[in-house]
Amino acid sequence: MYIHAFAFRWVEGITEEQKKHVQKEILALQGKIPGLLETHVGTNVSPRGQDYAFGGVMKFVDKAALEAYFPHLVHQALGEWLMPMISPLELDFDAASSTEAYRG
């Protein structure tokens, strides 16, 4: 399983309505991107968040699905209008799970 994690700092002047729209549109990717198993997004409530006000995680079935996500036309269309609104931080990783036995 592969995880795509992201956090956004909003650019100055972004409204609450725009933030809600971003959340809605990211969640709407579910079912449109092959291999995307789960999508979770929300407002960052951590006092250690370094001004990253919004974040999310996406779970992909495998590395190929994760890699196919970035050039996917639906993701590209989202990025066209979203990128001017944010300063993002992104992480992608092969995820170990607490539900799987450790095989060291």
N, C-alpha and C positions, 0 to 999 in steps of 0.2 A: 504494500500500500504506500502511496506517495501523498504527501501533504503539501499544499500551497498555502502559506500563511502570509497575511499582509496587514499593514497598519498605515493609516493615513493621517497626515496633518492637513487640515483644511486650509486653503489659501484665504486670505482676508476677504471678508464680504460674503462668504457662502451662507445662505439662509438655512433655517431649519427645514423648510420645505424642500430645498435642494438636497439636503442630507438624507431626508426620508426617501426621496426619489432614488438616490444612489443605492440605498439599502434595498429598496424594492427591485431595482434593475439587476443588482448582483444576485439576489435570491432567484430572480427569474431566469438565470442561466441554467438552473437545474432542469434537466430534461432536454436541454438544447445542445449540450456538450457531451459527446460520447465518452464514457468511462468516468464521468463525474458522479461520484456516489453520494456525497453529502456537501452541503454548503451551509455555513453558519456565519452570521455577521452581527455586529452590534457596537454600541457606544462603549468606548474604553472607560472603565471606572477605576483603574489602577492609579494610585498616587505615584507610582514609579514609571508612568507611561511616557515621560519625556515629550509631552505635548502631542503625542499621537492620540487623536481623539476618537478614532473609529478603527475597527479591525475585523478580521475574519479568517476563517480557515476553510479550505476545500479539500475533500478527500477524494483521491483518484485511485482507480483500480490498479494501475501500474504506471511505470515510468513513461511508456509510450503514450498513454492517455494524457498524462501531465504535459508532455512535450507537444502533443497535438493541440492542447488547449490554447497556447499562446498565439499561434497563427490562425486559429479558427476565426472565421468571418464574424461570428456573433461576438466573440471577445474583442476583436479588432474594432468593431462598431462601438462597443461600450467604451473602450479606451479613447476613442477619438473625442468624445465629449467629456469624459471623466478626467483625463490627465491634466487639463488646465485648472481643475478644481482642487488638486491635491499635491502633496509632496509625499510619495509613498516609500515604504520600506517593505521588501518582499523576501520571503524565505521559501525554499523548496527543498524537501528532504524525504529520503526513504525512511519511513516511520516504523520504529519498533513499537510494539503494543503491549500493554500490561495484560492483555487477554491472551497473549501467546506465550508459551513456555520459552524461557531463555535457553538458547542452544549454543552455549559458549564453547 
